[in-house]
Every structure is written in structure tokens, then in C-alpha cells.
């Protein structure tokens, strides 16, 4: 159809108003409260501050404030810093290829101001008065002189107040606070010459003086890191690599303590992260993540940081060299820490380079009588742990007792042709209503699976998965009781947690108390354990709590279940009988009894099978 002359002459493309373009840009730059915290911290660092304070309320929903003692701004600069693409960091295209500052695009402040209520107070050293500027949703509300300290204070209130759809997509306060703490960790680790402070909802989370990297790591992640750090440093004509690794015994079940920096800027690099984690394979279990902080110093012209608005992705001019050099340096540090000899993979002779070292010879020495690194066995795993045996489920009225499920599997006397009149069952007629397992016997396969004969075949039960189902249902049942069972500790245990662990414990405190824990929250990321559920071995309570919180964090990112079910899954995963645990026949029988007393005996809490059934027909067919 032909267009009319009016239609052809009328333009349909027009420039967006600044308030609309800023809100669109905010969607790229400001994804959540942690994005605001990161941008404000970056600006404070670029301002040459010696001291920086971060204050948040309600995980950044109502307030994110950064106070620094940096260079401050003039009244003119104070206004200009909220203009889109206004920056003091770069002036020409050449500057874009040698960026040394944290910020450079001039987008962040305009984006933040467009979706929040911002109050800024700033003053340069030597000025008689400072400047107060208030901007709400991109609109200036106040601009006047003010009495204030040297430096800059920026308070961002009611984030996304004018974009309710974005506010609805925010996660729980604990999740959002973890992301803010992560941004704080990045700033604090990369700038150990600056003192940092963080407060959340009136509580002081961190107070860090200027200090060496190893001390800062201990302050951020716990004192137990202090004696378990592995420093490294190497320099070539292309790149300088330095930092620290932590002993694999401190590895956690969830990510969050792995840090990469280039020229002081945090960045993400999937392949490099994979390579670093693979160096720990001989010393960690599956899905364990050790701590590392790796710092790369490279000519800024050799790395492009202008890849994504979030500034977390970078591109190296020689990506392969960066990865290979980093791998060699870290591998050397690990080998020296564990006193691993340099062995050539093929010839077994000493390696001249000192970097191409294999851990395979440790894995193949099982039963040879040779020694292994302290604290590890021949498979590179930590030594055996003590775990409690299965415990009976507290059945509620109307809850299945397992007879129906077990009878379908095991049958009753007289059910099979080989068991007519109960002759081979060894059971009296009065016991014909219960599962016939007692005289069939139980066997462990590689101390991982329980094998037992059924009336029509063979049943293979995963002891770890089965016990997880038992503990999960028991834990859910316990949280609904008015008085959960708790065993009081003779001596209360003080636990030092990381800030992320402590914030998570605060969020889950009521649920954990109803599980049978008796925990008191103190200041300084410290908790006191006064009592634990009856199924936990005394002496294991601190590790159980830490592991449970770490597992919950990993589940929180994957599952959409309510908090009570996720913490029950985390508790079951930590306290269930491990694969490899030797069980007596009585313990095996008890485990199977309790499994079939569950509401869902055939799957663990994550819906993986607890047992596999092989009918006689299938077994017989394999011999034909």
C-alpha cells in the first residue's frame, strides 16, 4: 500500500528525552544495589581516598551510602558528575586504551540518579564550604553550600523507587546483601593501602585499617585463613602475577571466595577460573571451591576493559600467555606448599622448568606404603569424618509407616513361587504383614551401596542418598514441633563467620533454632552455639553449621523452594552417612526401615533416586 504524502514527510525517528535514555542506561549499569555500591566505591578509590566507609540499610533498598576523605569536588564538578558521559578519567581516544582508573565512562552517576533519590555532600581541601546537591529521579531538587568534611559523601536512597518493575525483581535481603559484601570484598582486597569500614542496618560488619594483603584476608574471611595462606609472586616482561591461595582444607561448597584482578580491577574470566580450580583437583572433592586472590599487573594498552557496561569482563591482547603463565605460577606455589617433587609426566625424571609438575604419582601410590602429604590420603582427600548413624523418624499420625511401600518391593510370605507357605522366609504367620528382609541379609558394595534380595529381584540402595531423604523429612517434621529436640553442649562454642555467612545466619536464625540448634548471635560476625540437634556428633557442630550455610548458598542460586526446605536439604547433605562409610547389618536394616517410613522413599530431597530395582527377568537375560 502506498503511503500518503503526509506520512512520507513526517519523521518517525526522534531523540529520546534524557530521563528516558538515562533509565535505559541504568538497566545496563545498575542491575541491583550491589551495582550502586560498586560504582560509589570505585569513585571513592579514584578520588585518592585514604579512608572509605560503606553504609547500607535493608540490603541497599532504602540506603546505600559511601563516605570518603578523597579530593572532593567543586560546585561546578558536583553538578557535572551527574551529567551523562561527563568524566574526569579520560579526555581522548588514546586514553581509552590505557585506562588505569576504576571508572571512565561517565555513565554511572547519571544512571544512579535517574532511578533513586541521591544526596551528595562534597568539599575540596582548602575550600571554605562544601556543596550539597540533591537529585530525585534525574531531577535536581537542591543545590546549595553546606558545612561538611573534606571529601565526598553520596547517599543513594530508595533505589528503583520510580521503576517498580525493577524493584520487584530484587532477591531477598540476604541475597542482595551478599552481593554488596562481594563488591566490598573486591574493593578492600585490591586496595590494602586504604582503610575500609562497612555497616549494615546499624551493625558494623567490617573495620579494616590499611594492612598487608594476608592480614586483610584474615579480617575479611576469618582468622583461620591466617595460617593457611600460600603466597606467590612472579614477574615477566609481559605480566606480573602475585597474590595468595588458601590451603584446600578451607575449600567451601559454594563459590564466592575466588578473586581475579587486573591492574587493581576485578574481572571475570571463565577459562582462567577453570584452570586455577583444576590445579586443586588432587586436593579437593567434587564441587569444592578453594579461596584464591590473583592479581595481574599488565600494561593497560595490552588489556581492553571497555567490553561491557558492568566492567567485569576484559580482553587480553595475548589471552593464552596470561592463562599459561598464571597456571605455571600457581602450580609452582601449590607444589612447594605440599612439597611435591617435580616429576616429568612421561619419563618420571626431574623437570628442569619446575612448572610442569604432575600430581598423578600421588594418586597411583595407594597401597605402596609410601607417604602422602600431611592431612591427605592416597586419593588427595581429607581424612575420614565422624558421622552419626541413622536415627528414627518422628512419625505423625496418618503418616505412612513404610509397610505398603516395602511390601511392594519385598513382598510377604507366600508371595513368590519360591516362598510358598513362608517356608523360606523363616517368619511365623503372625509376622506376615511386615517386609521380609531379616533373613535375606544385607551386603555393602564398595561401602557405598546396600544390596538386598527382594521377592522378585535385587534392590540396590544408595546409603548416602537414602539417609539424606530420612534426615530431610525428619528435619521438616522437627521444624513444625513446638519443642524441637536439642542436646546442650557442655561448653558453648564461639564461631567466627564471614560477613556473608553471618548475614545468612541472621536471616535463617529462626528456622535453624526450630531445627534443634541453640545459637546466639553476637556482634562482629560471631555466633555462640549452645546446643545442636541430637543427630549431630558433639565436636562437629561448628563445621556442620558452616557447611550447612555454604550448601544453602549454593541451593539458593539453583532452587526456588522456600527457605525451610532449602535449609533442611543443606542440613541433610552435611549430616547424612557418607558414601564409603562401613555399616553393620543392623545399621543397614535400620536405614532401610526408616527409608520406607518416609513419605517419598524413592528419591532424595533433590529428586535423585535413592534405590535401583533390578527384576529377576533382567538379571536372567544378562546370562543368555
Buried (B, 14 or more C-beta within 10 A) or exposed (E): EEEEEEEEEEEEEEEEEEEEBBBEBBEEBBBBBBBBBBBBBBBBBBBEBEBBBBBBBBBBBBBBBBBBBBBBBBBEBBBBBBEBEBBBBBEEEEBBBEBEBBBBBBBBBBBBBBBBBBBBBBBBEEBEEBBBBBBBBBEEEEBEEBEBBBBBBBBBBBBBBBBEEBBEEBBEBBBBBBBBBBBBBBBBBBBBEBBBBBBBBEBEBBEBEBBEBBBBBBBBBBEEBEEBBBEBEBEEEBBBBBBBBBBBEBBBBBBBBBBBBBBBBBBEBEEBBEBBBEBBBBBBEEEBBBBBBBBBBBEBEBBBBBEEBEBBBBEBEBBEBBBEBBBBBBBBBBBBBBEBEBBBEEEEEEBEEEBBBBBEBBEEEEEEEEEBBEEBEBEBBBEEEEBBBBBEBEBEEEBBEBBEBBBEBBBBBBBBEEBEEBEBBEBEEEBBEBBBBBEBEBEBEEEBBBBBBBBBBBBBBBBBBBBBBBBBBBBBBBBEEEEBBBBEBEEEBEBBBBBBBBBBBBBBBEBBBBBBBBBEBEEEBEBBBBBBBEBBEEEBBBEBBBBBBBBBBBBBEEEEBEBBBBBBBBBBBBBBBBEEBEBEEEBBBBBBBBBBBBEBBBBBBBEEBBBEBBEEEEEEEEEE
